[in-house]
């Protein structure tokens, strides 16, 4: 651990309070009474619904949290539920999975899209077959029932402000900052990068180097971050825009043993270990469990013709600083 860095134990929480009201409303779906008899009919009324979650992949721990939230709500409501994803990030594979579940009789699909442009037509076809679409984390351009996600642009600004704060704590008032991204089309990470860049631009003290996109692969991200450290002697900070790139950034700082501020996105066991070790200084943690949990409830509400609320729900973030 770098002795120049001060230990801090701060956690800042931001969440759209609207989701609390939505959660309470949607939980009324758990118990549905048939007043034509004395019996109470609960969740089993939903057992004939087939609902799927399709994510970008199953690599990141983040998606397992989304699945857990969706699974818990599915069990509570008594619906048939399955999580599917391509083995690797692939828009073509994701399109194929979407078509397969539609053919298998899906009633509703929760989906985080890899490419918002290419996935839109496939989602449009699913809707034409009567399937209810709920976006989780990353939407396409085709309209859906609702989108449960982080306000990624604002979260990117918070990441940039965290970078500026940490550099200021060390008295570093100039230098270059690098970004390890996922790709140039995924809506969520594109907005995070844009917000981060805006925060750094407004501060005016630091120079941003060109982003290196490594598709969220932690090993490739580590290699790219290590190359930035070597190629820019005045590099003072690195930002990873998702789980895999954040792991890469932390491991690069660890292996290079440089006094570089590392800011990341998402929370996993590996990332928290890097944070505790001092190789990352702060992370922007989303609420993937909430996305899956409320997303499943929204799907049932849509299938039953209930009011599903706003078209976009901000599930909030927290800034976790190094202990």
C-alpha atoms as one frame of an Amber mdcrd trajectory, in Angstrom:
protein
   0.000   0.000   0.000   1.326   3.444  -0.862   2.163   5.295   2.377   1.525
   8.672   0.723  -2.148   7.898   0.465  -4.384   8.610   3.423  -6.808   5.994
   4.653 -10.398   7.047   4.221 -13.603   5.230   5.004 -16.291   7.175   3.203
 -19.348   5.952   1.357 -21.768   8.248  -0.423 -25.172   6.963  -1.488 -27.388
   8.338  -4.215 -30.612   6.669  -5.309 -33.774   7.791  -7.060 -36.365   7.779
  -4.257 -39.044   7.092  -6.841 -37.997   3.425  -6.921 -39.017   3.012  -3.278
 -42.590   3.889  -4.132 -42.491   1.682  -7.219 -41.167  -1.230  -5.172 -43.995
  -0.903  -2.664 -46.581  -0.692  -5.447 -45.198  -3.656  -7.370 -44.932  -5.844
  -4.294 -48.728  -5.827  -4.141 -48.436  -8.270  -7.056 -47.269 -10.907  -4.598
 -50.758 -11.444  -3.219 -53.744 -11.410  -5.568 -57.117 -12.186  -4.029 -60.048
 -13.776  -5.803 -63.052 -12.269  -4.042 -65.412 -14.691  -5.768 -64.577 -17.254
  -3.097 -63.261 -17.423   0.425 -59.918 -18.738  -0.790 -56.875 -16.582  -1.277
 -55.044 -17.096  -4.543 -51.463 -15.894  -4.348 -48.364 -16.103  -6.539 -49.232
 -19.430  -8.281 -51.616 -17.440 -10.520 -48.455 -16.296 -12.302 -46.978 -19.745
 -12.842 -47.791 -19.844 -16.565 -45.726 -16.771 -17.352 -42.368 -17.461 -19.039
 -39.883 -14.692 -18.302 -36.236 -14.531 -19.368 -33.243 -12.397 -18.490 -30.707
 -11.940 -21.300 -27.466 -10.169 -20.380 -24.373  -9.214 -22.358 -22.428 -12.163
 -20.929 -22.008 -14.146 -17.699 -18.428 -13.055 -17.080 -18.870 -10.145 -14.694
 -20.091 -10.616 -11.130 -22.379  -7.673 -11.839 -24.707  -9.799 -13.982 -24.962
 -12.432 -11.248 -26.349  -9.735  -8.950 -28.927  -8.774 -11.593 -29.892 -12.448
 -11.904 -30.209 -12.823  -8.134 -32.594  -9.882  -7.939 -34.710 -11.171 -10.822
 -34.670 -14.700  -9.418 -35.778 -13.579  -5.948 -38.723 -11.623  -7.327 -39.624
 -14.443  -9.742 -39.743 -16.902  -6.838 -41.849 -14.508  -4.802 -44.319 -14.030
  -7.656 -44.316 -17.663  -8.753 -43.238 -17.260 -12.385 -41.053 -19.411 -14.607
 -37.714 -17.661 -14.974 -34.419 -18.343 -16.776 -31.178 -16.378 -17.222 -29.347
 -16.656 -20.545 -26.316 -14.911 -22.047 -23.726 -15.401 -24.790 -20.518 -17.145
 -23.695 -18.628 -14.039 -24.827 -19.756 -10.507 -25.669 -21.375 -10.917 -29.086
 -24.276  -9.004 -30.562 -24.966 -11.790 -33.052 -25.156 -14.410 -30.272 -27.396
 -12.132 -28.238 -29.719 -11.682 -31.223 -29.889 -15.452 -31.648 -30.729 -15.968
 -27.974 -33.465 -13.358 -28.170 -35.036 -15.013 -31.210 -34.834 -18.446 -29.555
 -36.683 -17.422 -26.400 -39.335 -15.633 -28.446 -39.838 -18.841 -30.455 -40.010
 -20.779 -27.173 -42.959 -18.689 -26.040 -41.440 -15.984 -23.834 -44.047 -13.679
 -22.324 -41.566 -11.067 -21.158 -37.826 -10.504 -21.501 -35.504  -8.484 -19.307
 -32.512  -7.590 -21.448 -29.225  -5.691 -21.254 -28.178  -5.080 -24.848 -24.649
  -5.236 -26.195 -25.209  -2.991 -29.222 -28.218  -0.623 -29.041 -28.334  -0.103
 -32.799 -28.061  -3.695 -34.022 -30.292  -5.094 -31.271 -33.165  -2.664 -31.889
 -34.631  -4.454 -34.912 -34.514  -7.846 -33.141 -36.269  -6.354 -30.131 -38.856
  -4.771 -32.425 -39.562  -8.237 -33.855 -39.966  -9.651 -30.332 -42.478  -6.936
 -29.480 -44.384  -7.706 -32.675 -44.814 -11.230 -31.277 -46.424  -9.823 -28.146
 -43.371 -10.055 -25.864 -43.036  -7.442 -23.127 -39.531  -5.907 -23.086 -37.840
  -4.476 -19.978 -34.391  -2.961 -20.346 -31.877  -3.655 -17.594 -28.713  -1.545
 -17.379 -28.240  -0.948 -21.121 -31.181  -0.161 -23.435 -31.544  -0.336 -27.188
 -33.229   2.417 -29.208 -36.485   0.491 -29.623 -39.098   1.545 -27.062 -39.673
  -0.767 -24.093 -41.992  -0.919 -21.074 -39.321   0.738 -18.944 -35.564   0.943
 -18.460 -34.001   0.257 -15.057 -30.480   1.599 -15.050 -27.933   3.944 -13.610
 -27.896   7.533 -14.817 -24.571   6.722 -16.438 -23.642  10.209 -17.569 -24.124
  11.610 -14.059 -22.287   8.614 -12.601 -19.403   9.303 -14.999 -19.265  12.878
 -13.736 -19.106  11.544 -10.171 -16.235   9.272 -11.173 -14.409  12.262 -12.663
 -15.000  14.300  -9.521 -13.687  11.398  -7.432 -10.540  11.364  -9.580 -10.071
  15.115  -9.113 -10.623  14.816  -5.351  -8.113  11.976  -4.948  -5.471  13.786
  -7.016  -6.036  16.924  -4.956  -5.561  14.944  -1.738  -2.068  14.051  -2.953
  -1.341  17.604  -4.108  -1.194  16.557  -7.780  -2.339  19.569  -9.801  -1.362
  18.514 -13.335  -0.643  15.492 -15.503  -2.374  13.055 -17.829  -5.329  10.771
 -17.165  -6.134   7.588 -19.090  -9.419   5.759 -19.645  -9.831   2.030 -20.253
 -13.211   1.556 -21.923 -15.372  -1.319 -23.131 -16.284  -0.344 -26.696 -17.594
   2.631 -28.588 -21.243   1.542 -28.890 -22.463   0.186 -25.529 -24.775   2.914
 -24.234 -23.893   2.683 -20.533 -20.109   2.832 -20.791 -20.202   5.457 -23.568
 -22.196   7.744 -21.259 -19.898   7.042 -18.300 -16.876   7.998 -20.354 -18.614
  11.150 -21.603 -19.498  12.212 -18.059 -15.998  11.479 -16.800 -14.450  13.478
 -19.629 -16.759  16.415 -18.939 -15.781  16.531 -15.266 -12.076  16.509 -16.139
 -12.589  19.123 -18.867 -14.443  21.480 -16.543 -11.702  21.135 -13.925  -9.131
  22.185 -16.522  -6.016  20.927 -14.719  -5.431  17.571 -16.387  -5.011  16.216
 -19.916  -6.977  13.175 -21.078  -5.190  10.710 -23.336  -7.076   8.707 -26.035
  -9.290   5.975 -24.618  -8.225   2.373 -25.070 -11.193   0.039 -25.672 -10.710
  -3.589 -24.594 -14.300  -4.919 -24.525 -14.260  -5.256 -20.752 -11.693  -8.047
 -20.753  -9.676  -7.755 -17.503  -6.424  -9.151 -18.903  -6.489  -7.035 -22.063
  -7.491  -4.025 -19.947  -4.534  -4.607 -17.625  -2.161  -4.771 -20.578  -3.629
  -1.578 -22.051  -3.395   0.249 -18.716   0.197  -0.914 -18.204   1.048   0.370
 -21.691  -0.429   3.768 -20.829   1.659   3.926 -17.672   4.819   3.223 -19.691
   3.949   5.461 -22.638   2.978   8.514 -20.588   5.546   9.236 -17.848   3.318
  12.028 -16.501   0.242   9.789 -16.172  -1.393  10.479 -12.803  -4.737   8.685
 -13.066  -6.604   5.802 -14.700 -10.348   5.216 -14.985 -12.030   1.883 -15.808
 -15.566   2.167 -17.173 -16.902  -1.266 -16.148 -16.051  -4.259 -13.969 -13.505
  -5.922 -16.274 -11.708  -2.703 -17.177 -11.618  -1.665 -13.510  -9.959  -4.954
 -12.557  -7.447  -4.349 -15.350  -6.704  -0.819 -14.114  -6.198  -1.978 -10.513
  -3.945  -4.864 -11.485  -1.881  -2.643 -13.784  -1.282  -0.132 -10.990  -0.418
  -3.028  -8.678   2.049  -4.617 -11.104   3.668  -1.357 -12.175   3.979  -0.108
  -8.587   3.252   3.455  -9.611   1.711   6.265  -7.597  -1.320   6.512  -9.872
  -4.892   7.201  -8.819  -7.237   4.414  -9.905 -10.973   5.058 -10.207 -13.312
   2.269 -11.265 -16.873   1.296 -11.979 -18.897  -1.580 -10.494 -18.315  -3.685
  -7.392 -17.021  -7.251  -7.220 -14.938  -9.279  -4.776 -11.827  -8.694  -6.899
 -12.451  -4.960  -7.161 -13.024  -4.614  -3.426  -9.763  -6.473  -2.786  -7.919
  -4.044  -5.085  -9.601  -1.156  -3.290  -8.560  -2.436   0.137  -5.028  -2.987
  -1.127  -4.718   0.639  -2.217  -4.479  -0.109  -5.950  -7.836   1.550  -6.548
  -8.853   4.717  -4.725 -12.598   4.858  -5.357 -15.292   3.004  -7.265 -18.750
   3.897  -8.496 -20.982   1.025  -7.383 -24.311   0.460  -9.098 -27.347  -1.418
  -7.788 -27.683  -4.416 -10.130 -29.747  -6.445  -7.656 -32.355  -3.677  -7.625
 -32.408  -3.626 -11.425 -33.218  -7.336 -11.593 -35.636  -7.287  -8.661 -37.743
  -4.361  -9.855 -37.329  -5.397 -13.497 -39.055  -8.710 -12.809 -41.868  -6.955
 -10.926 -42.285  -4.513 -13.823 -42.534  -7.438 -16.250 -45.388  -9.010 -14.266
 -47.123  -5.652 -13.919 -46.955  -5.173 -17.701 -48.284  -8.675 -18.376 -51.236
  -8.047 -16.048 -51.983  -4.680 -17.584 -51.063  -2.720 -14.447 -49.512   0.739
 -14.432 -45.732   0.284 -14.788 -44.820   3.837 -13.912 -42.200   5.946 -15.697
 -40.357   4.890 -18.847 -36.998   5.224 -17.083 -36.026   4.400 -13.501 -32.693
   5.512 -12.074 -31.545   2.795  -9.659 -28.779   4.943  -8.191 -25.079   4.600
  -7.356 -22.777   4.821  -4.355 -19.207   6.102  -4.270 -17.035   3.745  -2.247
 -13.627   5.121  -1.281 -10.576   3.191  -0.264 -10.451   2.103   3.381
